[in-house]
Amino acid sequence: MPYQGTSFLDGIELVDAHHHFWELDRFPYKWLAPNSGKGRFGSKETLRRDYLPETYLAEFGDLPLSASVHVQANCGADDPVDETAWLQHLSDTTGWPTAIVAEVDLLDATAQNQIGRHAAYPAFRGIRASVTWDEAGRWRNAIRPGVMGAPEFRETLTTLEDRNLCLEIVIVPEQFSELINLAQAHPDLKIVVNHFGTLEPEQPDNAATWRAGITKLRDISNVYFKLSGLWTVALDWSPEVLTPFVDHLVSTIGADRVMYGSNLPVEAVNCSLEKQFTQLAEILRNRRQAEIEQIFSGTARKVYRL
């Protein structure tokens, strides 16, 4: 599939730092069940099909994709390591994904053991924790507030540091102060904030809280942000809406701490891959080519050791 308007990627070995695969007969994927209701992002109907490397690569067409990072897909396996084993098999047989970010409950007594078992697979690079908790009750994936400060949570992070693994984290803007405390306590741990920090500018005070948090993160050099999952900001990745926020992020923490992720196939419910790149070309049009290279390749290569 030929794409128009992607000349800003010329000469870049593109890395997709956030996507998912699934095979619906392999794991439960309860969140995709017919009775699971509508997602925050919209209808799940188009997602209720297998999504594997062949389909994924077809979406990229002639774009210069050279590596990808699979992030755990809430597959519902009794043993989360089973998802990693399957993904490693895909990687070995198809070449995709290049790296794996796996599922571990960092509060579980077996967390350190699970990390060790994930680490038996060479593509494993880190784990993702969804710890969102806001006062309004709109985002509460954590079992309680303040999880990032829990002793058992922090203890497990030492295992990640020792193994040179990263922590991917899903939070909301009002948790940025907790994130800073966490990052300062574990300066050798690379922490990757998923989906732009779940910015929702239409919610009261959300944009101001997000902007202030980004400013405070300026010198916290072990925290990275993904330019992914932007449906919470603008369903269609509108440059008019997104550009001021992307400019603030990149200008404040630097392009070498920002990375692009397609969030396929979920993001395509509202914004196809082609539209993502059309919008990003406009959003990033005033950025230097060296910054573009970091966002679409260099940062992810550094974090995931690609």
Secondary structure, DSSP 8 states (H G I E B T S, - for coil): ---SS-GGGTT--EEEEEE--B-TTTS--GGGSTTS--BTTB--GGGSS-B-HHHHHHHHTTS-EEEEEEE------SSTHHHHHHHHHHHHHH---SEEEEE--TTSTTHHHHHHHHTTSTTEEEEEEE--B-TTSS-B-SSSTTGGG-HHHHHHHHHHHHTT-EEEEE--GGGHHHHHHHHHH-TTS-EEEGGGG---TTSTTHHHHHHHHHHHTTT-TTEEEEE--GGGT-TT--HHHHHHHHHHHHHHH-GGGEEE---BTTGGGTS-HHHHHHHHHHHTTTS-HHHHHIIIIIHHHHHHT-
